[in-house]
Amino acid sequence: MSKIKNTKTLTTCAMLVALAVILGFFRIPVTNIIEIRFGSLPLAVAGSFYGPAVAGIVGGISDILAFAVKPTGPFFPGFTISSILSAVIFGLVLRRKNQDVTAWRIILAEILHTFLVGLLLNSYNLFLLYGSPAGTGMTGYLAILSSRLLKELVMFPVNTVLLFMVLKPLRYVEKYVLQDAHS
């Protein structure tokens, strides 16, 4: 956690939080439980640059700040946990000191993010938040899960390509501009 005390790291993380909040405003609602968002891109960058711990902090702060700036519904801590977990996944898979981000690691990170967070955890969060018709129990969760499956399948290649397009050039920035922040 000593990384977070570095001025360059703090300012970069603050910019990534701001970018995550701004990108969170740009959403495409499909139904009341399905939205297309791009707020995970800054979390992936934070994970790639600084690893899972710092990225998790960026994820948590960005979710809480986004809600404080422009609430789109009731505050639900499950989505903050989802944001933190997303950032941690990206940090665990994408952060390799002095190594380029490979296409395989980007694909693996996006598979884990899509399946664990986008499909399973966020569907469960929506199930807890909005409930299900009386007496349906697990059937209600499976209904939400199945309705979100198509969205996640469609967004997987889109997010993977976006991650590749964003992370590859940013490795230059990391190597030559932010190198002191990683020491």
LUMLOVEX-476501 format. One record per residue: x, y, z of N, C-alpha, C in turn; residue in one letter. Coordinates in steps of 0.001 Angstrom, whole numbers, padded with zeros to 6 digits, always signed. Example, Ala and Ser with C-alpha at 12.3 -4.5 7.8 and 13.67 -1.06 7.14 Angstrom:
<atoms>
+013190-005690+007800+012300-004500+007800+013200-003300+007800A
+012850-002250+007080+013670-001060+007140+012900+000030+007870S
</atoms>
This chain:
<atoms>
+000818-001202+000000+000000+000000+000000+000855+001257+000000M
+002167+001088+000049+003026+002269+000017+002930+002968-001333S
+002470+002241-002364+002296+002853-003682+001333+004027-003633K
+000316+003916-002798-000729+004929-002755-000212+006244-002172I
+000933+006240-001513+001504+007458-000942+002273+008281-001974K
+002570+007686-003121+003292+008377-004178+002372+009387-004858N
+002880+010604-005080+002059+011669-005668+001566+011324-007066T
+002441+010756-007895+002014+010383-009253+000932+009306-009217K
+001083+008363-008313+000073+007312-008188-001255+007895-007739T
-001209+008764-006743-002441+009395-006245-003142+010209-007322L
-002394+011000-008053-003027+011830-009087-003558+010982-010233T
-002806+009936-010604-003291+009051-011670-004558+008330-011228T
-004568+007850-009996-005757+007171-009475-006944+008124-009395C
-006697+009365-008994-007780+010355-008941-008356+010599-010330A
-007485+010674-011330-007971+010859-012704-008753+009639-013179M
-008302+008445-012793-009023+007234-013176-010377+007153-012477L
-010447+007595-011222-011735+007653-010514-012668+008619-011238V
-012147+009805-011575-012972+010794-012282-013444+010249-013628A
-012560+009591-014339-012928+009018-015631-013979+007913-015469L
-013834+007085-014435-014824+006030-014180-016189+006632-013865A
-016202+007713-013093-017465+008384-012765-018097+008952-014029V
-017300+009623-014838-017821+010229-016072-018321+009159-017031I
-017530+008101-017232-017976+007028-018127-019216+006323-017588L
-019381+006314-016272-020570+005722-015672-021847+006469-016024G
-021719+007749-016356-022892+008531-016748-023376+008136-018140F
-022467+007647-018970-022833+007251-020320-023257+005794-020294F
-024536+005608-020268-025078+004259-020216-026195+004140-021220R
-026388+002933-021683-027456+002655-022630-028417+001692-021947I
-029553+002204-021450-030506+001302-020793-031246+000451-021826P
-031236-000841-021618-031955-001764-022495-033289-002122-021844V
-033232-002530-020573-034431-002743-019766-034116-002187-018387T
-035020-002397-017426-034744-001864-016086-033654-002640-015359N
-033286-003824-015845-032200-004577-015219-031001-004782-016148I
-031071-004277-017359-029960-004426-018304-029541-003057-018808I
-028272-002719-018575-027685-001482-019062-026323-001793-019647E
-025976-001067-020689-024646-001183-021272-023833-000008-020757I
-022708-000321-020111-021845+000706-019511-020393+000444-019884R
-019575+001485-019735-018158+001371-020050-017280+001819-018888F
-017828+001847-017692-017102+002317-016519-016009+001385-016033G
-015944+000174-016573-014906-000751-016111-013558-000490-016779S
-013528+000291-017841-012257+000580-018517-011236+001253-017593L
-011606+002316-016865-010621+002905-015946-010194+001954-014828P
-011073+001056-014437-010719+000074-013414-009676-000902-013950L
-009818-001270-015223-008831-002147-015858-007482-001448-015968A
-007502-000159-016284-006254+000600-016361-005606+000672-014982V
-006393+000951-013955-005857+000998-012589-005271-000357-012203A
-005955-001430-012536-005448-002763-012232-004171-003076-012973G
-004118-002671-014227-002930-002905-015036-001736-002108-014539S
-001962-000879-014132-000876-000010-013672-000409-000354-012261F
-001353-000578-011339-001014-000598-009919-001317-001894-009195Y
-001960-002842-009841-002252-004100-009175-003595-004098-008468G
-003935-005213-007834-005282-005395-007291-005647-004506-006102P
-004715-004232-005207-005060-003464-003993-005436-002024-004340A
-004578-001357-005076-004855+000036-005442-006060+000103-006376V
-006158-000833-007300-007302-000849-008219-008609-001053-007468A
-008596-001903-006440-009797-002108-005630-010240-000828-004946G
-009282-000055-004472-009611+001239-003857-010222+002168-004900I
-009628+002205-006090-010172+003035-007181-011596+002594-007515V
-011825+001286-007582-013156+000769-007883-014189+001161-006846G
-013836+001018-005569-014775+001359-004495-015088+002848-004459G
-014055+003665-004543-014255+005120-004502-015058+005588-005706I
-014759+005052-006883-015477+005506-008079-016963+005157-008017S
-017299+003988-007467-018715+003620-007366-019448+004524-006383D
-018857+004756-005223-019498+005601-004209-019606+007039-004697I
-018546+007550-005328-018563+008917-005840-019577+009080-006971L
-019669+008081-007844-020649+008143-008930-022062+008222-008376A
-022331+007459-007322-023651+007527-006711-023882+008888-006071F
-022869+009432-005402-023017+010727-004731-023254+011853-005732A
-022594+011770-006888-022717+012833-007894-024041+012740-008634V
-024412+011520-009052-025641+011368-009829-026261+010000-009557K
-027099+009917-008524-027721+008626-008222-028688+008210-009333P
-028619+006929-009709-029531+006415-010730-030528+005430-010126T
-030565+005381-008819-031451+004478-008092-031013+004476-006651G
-031512+003534-005889-031099+003489-004479-029647+003021-004372P
-028967+003498-003332-027599+003017-003111-027669+001576-002630F
-026843+000742-003235-026799-000661-002869-025340-001084-002776F
-024863-001459-001597-023453-001796-001418-022974-002976-002270P
-023893-003790-002724-023508-004918-003573-022826-004464-004846G
-023262-003333-005394-022631-002831-006607-021265-002229-006313F
-021071-001703-005113-019740-001230-004722-018795-002421-004621T
-019274-003513-004048-018473-004734-003985-018161-005239-005387I
-019131-005165-006286-018894-005570-007679-017805-004725-008322S
-017842-003432-008077-016839-002530-008641-015450-002839-008088S
-015378-003079-006794-014090-003428-006172-013583-004753-006736I
-014460-005744-006819-014066-007054-007335-013614-006967-008793L
-014299-006165-009591-013886-005972-010986-012458-005462-011059S
-012182-004422-010285-010848-003825-010297-009795-004815-009805A
-010128-005595-008776-009189-006587-008251-008905-007664-009300V
-009929-008112-009998-009740-009106-011071-008794-008551-012126I
-009049-007324-012568-008173-006725-013575-006746-006597-013038F
-006606-006220-011782-005281-006090-011188-004540-007413-011095G
-005253-008464-010707-004621-009782-010579-004181-010353-011926L
-004993-010136-012941-004710-010750-014240-003806-009867-015110V
-004008-008567-015079-003306-007695-016025-001984-007144-015516L
-001791-007061-014219-000575-006443-013674+000585-007423-013677R
+001539-007180-014511+002796-007915-014542+003892-006889-014730R
+004666-006664-013686+005690-005639-013719+006668-005897-014866K
+006948-004861-015632+007895-004896-016755+007492-005866-017860N
+006220-006145-017994+005732-006991-019075+004585-006282-019780Q
+004523-006493-021087+003406-005943-021836+002133-006713-021520D
+001016-006056-021722-000276-006716-021572-000520-007525-022837V
-000714-008818-022673-000935-009675-023831-002429-009794-024109T
-002721-010171-025340-004121-010365-025719-004760-011463-024873A
-004007-012511-024561-004550-013612-023770-004906-013174-022363W
-004084-012328-021765-004398-011843-020418-005605-010913-020443R
-005725-010117-021494-006899-009248-021626-008158-010095-021772I
-008085-011132-022592-009242-012016-022787-009589-012725-021479I
-008586-013242-020771-008835-013917-019491-009456-012962-018480L
-008915-011749-018387-009466-010764-017449-010918-010456-017782A
-011208-010307-019056-012581-009984-019456-013518-011171-019258E
-013037-012386-019467-013864-013573-019199-014229-013625-017717I
-013222-013476-016852-013479-013514-015408-014403-012375-014983L
-014139-011185-015492-014972-010021-015148-016409-010227-015629H
-016569-010655-016860-017902-010839-017430-018682-011914-016681T
-018037-013046-016445-018748-014161-015821-018992-013927-014331F
-017933-013616-013592-018073-013504-012141-018837-012260-011704L
-018466-011118-012285-019077-009863-011836-020308-009519-012662V
-020125-009404-013976-021227-008967-014832-022426-009889-014820G
-022161-011174-014872-023267-012124-014960-023737-012600-013575L
-022858-013203-012801-023289-013810-011539-023566-012783-010435L
-022566-011962-010097-022715-011072-008949-023706-009940-009214L
-023609-009294-010364-024544-008189-010628-025978-008688-010802N
-026154-009867-011349-027509-010445-011430-028050-010710-010032S
-027186-011219-009160-027603-011461-007781-027914-010145-007065Y
-027093-009118-007308-027361-007802-006724-028716-007264-007168N
-029018-007403-008446-030312-006940-008958-031454-007756-008352L
-031224-009049-008186-032229-009904-007560-032497-009452-006125F
-031426-009144-005370-031593-008670-003997-032242-007297-003948L
-031852-006434-004871-032336-005057-004863-033804-004965-005272L
-034149-005619-006344-035508-005489-006876-036413-006651-006500Y
-035829-007695-005910-036634-008833-005489-037134-009643-006667G
-037987-010540-006357-038576-011372-007392-040051-011523-007072S
-040820-011945-008035-042237-012193-007748-042378-013160-006581P
-043395-012966-005798-043593-013748-004564-043503-015238-004830A
-042692-015881-004025-042611-017330-004081-041706-017900-005154G
-041042-017052-005959-040228-017617-007035-038833-017982-006563T
-038305-017308-005531-036996-017644-004979-035906-017703-006033G
-035256-018860-006115-034129-019042-007030-034555-018898-008482M
-035798-019174-008781-036297-019020-010144-036208-017559-010585T
-036469-016622-009661-036354-015198-009977-034926-014815-010308G
-033971-015353-009547-032557-015085-009829-032179-015638-011194Y
-032625-016850-011490-032308-017459-012782-032945-016687-013933L
-034114-016101-013696-034750-015281-014736-033917-014030-015022A
-033440-013372-013962-032583-012193-014147-031284-012602-014823I
-030703-013705-014366-029453-014197-014928-029597-014492-016421L
-030655-015169-016794-030846-015515-018208-031120-014287-019062S
-031801-013290-018499-032058-012087-019283-030781-011267-019474S
-029841-011358-018541-028588-010621-018643-027523-011365-019452R
-027728-012640-019672-026744-013454-020376-026467-012928-021785L
-027505-012610-022540-027322-012111-023905-026532-010803-023906L
-026865-009899-022980-026153-008630-022888-024671-008864-022619K
-024352-009754-021694-022952-010032-021360-022228-010699-022526E
-022902-011568-023246-022290-012205-024415-022009-011199-025528L
-022911-010249-025697-022718-009219-026719-021606-008261-026310V
-021562-007904-025027-020582-006929-024557-019187-007517-024381M
-019066-008834-024269-017748-009437-024064-016757-009064-025172F
-017079-009293-026452-016086-008914-027477-015876-007402-027560P
-016925-006630-027317-016799-005176-027356-015839-004711-026264V
-016042-005183-025042-015172-004802-023927-013750-005312-024117N
-013607-006503-024685-012273-007057-024919-011500-006198-025914T
-012130-005819-027000-011475-004965-028001-011158-003593-027413V
-012094-003026-026656-011843-001730-026022-010670-001806-025038L
-010622-002866-024246-009507-003038-023316-008184-003120-024063L
-008161-003880-025136-006937-004008-025921-006527-002655-026501F
-007491-001925-027047-007200-000618-027657-006744+000402-026626M
-007213+000304-025406-006850+001263-024357-005548+000865-023664V
-005411-000416-023314-004274-000829-022502-002953-000881-023270L
-002984-001273-024510-001737-001363-025273-001028-000007-025363K
-001690+001064-025797-000987+002360-025863-000641+002914-024481P
-001446+002618-023487-001175+003149-022161+000044+002507-021502L
+000508+001375-022013+001740+000794-021491+002919+001736-021758R
+002860+002462-022871+003900+003465-023147+003869+004537-022068Y
+002692+005013-021724+002549+006027-020679+003083+005479-019359V
+002725+004252-019055+003177+003657-017804+004701+003553-017763E
+005298+003104-018864+006737+002900-018896+007530+004197-018786K
+007093+005227-019501+007918+006416-019632+007449+007622-018826Y
+006188+007650-018442+005695+008811-017687+005498+008446-016222V
+004950+007276-015962+004594+006899-014601+005621+005993-013945L
+006779+005808-014570+007734+004831-014047+008146+005101-012613Q
+008237+006367-012194+008600+006669-010813+007503+006270-009843D
+006267+006255-010306+005154+005925-009424+005156+004457-009014A
+005819+003622-009795+005828+002183-009513+007023+001766-008667H
+007915+002661-008399+009112+002302-007641+008827+002097-006177S
</atoms>
